[in-house]
Amino acid sequence: MTQRRFTSRRSFVAGAASAAALVSAPAIIRAQQTKRFLRPIVAGLNAKAGDPTYESIARISKILKEKHGVEMEIQVHPSSVLGTDLSQLEAVQTGFIDITSNVTAQFSTFSDAFVFSDLPYAIPSWDVGLQLFKSDLWKEQAAKFEQKVPLKVLPPVAAGGFRLLWNNKRLVKSPDDAKGLKIRTTNSAVEIELFRKWGTNPTPLAWTETYSSLKSGVVEGMHVQPVWTYSFKMYEVLKYATEVDAIFAIQFQVMNLNTWKSMPKPMQDAFWDAAQQAADEANAIDRASEAEFKKKLVAAKMEIYTPSVAEKQAWTKYGREVWTTAGKNVDKAVLDRLLKF
């Protein structure tokens, strides 16, 4: 794929230019025995400080120093202060920043390597999701992604578990109840098709625009995990939720390829080990907190509905239809391997 160019520099806050200057400068690495990477690594994330997908990057420096004796400063910029979802994805390719992360669906505009993981009802549980992260299947798809996009794929993390279908109009029990609702989505063709199958009107929007769009009526709902819904105070503009359990959210973490290559092999190995440990810790936090965030949302006067068996079958039926429409180009062999987990 032709490397995409970053053009939306105005979306970056004041100070990003100076960060870019640091990023674009050649990495200076002292003699190997000192194990020190002498320029800061700049990470632009959409998560808030303390969120699992923030911790999965923020903890790497400490692990590197304590476990491997490697000193590396990672400057973590949270809450999309360095740009929108798309601009940060583009910026890490050009080297404007070193690290970013986002849900797999947002990366579908760059590569289809992980579309399989976003097919509705393809990942039925946390156990399957965590098994996928460390499987040969994931490694092979990461290699496929790297062949097409100039990035290094880092260990993934879950992003709050299963997405819930939220809206501010009415209680939704079945797809029939959802008809006509304007729902914010990512740019994923699979997600857009899913909401069409459910009878809603999908509207792709950047995460940073979601709260204001819900408040103004541009959209009436979203498909988001409990942690994000609570952390970004979406309970102020939403009322109802349905546990459709269609998509297990995965946060895809990447590093600029030149940044990765600038590390000597021993430092790469140490960084990878630290990134994996940080991801494991973040996943443990994330899994434990999913139910707690649901409780917090209920305490904030939100209604969360669990469909009956018959209602769940209706949601699943329409979701599985996406496999043969928007998901028709997914390698069947890849999907078959996933379904055996």
Secondary structure, DSSP 4 states (H G I P E B T S, - for coil): -PPPPP--GGGSPTTHHHHHHHHHSPP-B--GGG-EEEEEEEEE-SSPTTSHHHHHHHTHHHHHHHHH--EEEEEEE-TTTT--HHHHHHHHHHTSSSEEEEEGGGGGGT-STTGGGGSTTSS-SHHHHHHHHTSHHHHHHHHHHHHHSSEEEPPPEEEEEE-EEEESS----SHHHHTT-EEEE-S-HHHHHHHHHTT-EEEE--GGGHHHHHHHTS-SEEEE-HHHHHHTTGGGT--EEE-----EEEEEEEEEHHHHHTS-HHHHHHHHHHHHHHHHHHHHHHHHHHHHHHHHHHHTT-EEE---HHHHHHHHHHHHHGGGTTTTTS-HHHHHHHHT-
